[in-house]
Amino acid sequence: MGSQTDSGSVNSLHTPPPVAAAAASHNTRVLRYLVNGIIENARWPSSNANLKLCVAGSPALADNLQYTPLQNRYGTVVSQSINPQELAATLQSCSVLFIGQDTPQEIASQWVVSLHKWAIVTIWENPYECSSGTMICLYTSPAKIPTFDVNLDSVSRSGVVLNPMVLTLTNHMPSDLLPATNSP
C-alpha cells in the first residue's frame, strides 16, 4: 500500500520521500543530533573508516537512520536496527550501540555489561538508573533540554577516547531542537 503524492505518483511505505528527516518527530531529530555529536567527538583505538551504529528500542530513530544515514567526519555511518533477542556477541560488530527507552531494562543491562571491555560507545536513552556501565546515559523529555551523564570509568575501559567537547553538545543545539517555551 502506498501514498499518493500531488504529482500523482505513488510512494511505497518503505521508501519515504527525501524530506523524511525533516518530517521526523522532534525527539528523533534530537536523538540524531546528539548521537551524531557523540560519534563526532569519539575516537576509537583502531581506524574506524566504516562505523556501524546499532539501534535497539527506538524504532522511529532506526527507521529514520535507514532512510537518512548520519554523515560526519567519519563519512556515512551505517546503521542497523537490532532487537532484544540479539546475542551480545553479535553486538561486538557495532561501533556504537544506542539503546532506546523501549528496550527492556534487564536486556539492556546485560548488553552493556557484556560489552564493557570492547571499543563500543554505548548510549542509553532514559535508563532507570545509570550505573550498569553504560558510557553515556542520555535523558530526553519533550519539555526539557536533553542532558546526559558520561561514565568515565566505562569510557576508559573501552579504549574509546571521548573529546571533552562532547559535554557541550546540548549547549550548542540548533534552536529548532530546543523545547518550545511558553510565552505570554
Helices and strands as residue ranges (DSSP letters): E 2-4, E 10-12, H 20-23, H 26-40, E 42-43, E 52-56, H 59-67, E 70-72, E 75-82, G 88-93, E 96-99, H 105-115, E 121-125, E 136-141, E 144-150, H 152-158, E 161-162, G 164-172, G 175-177
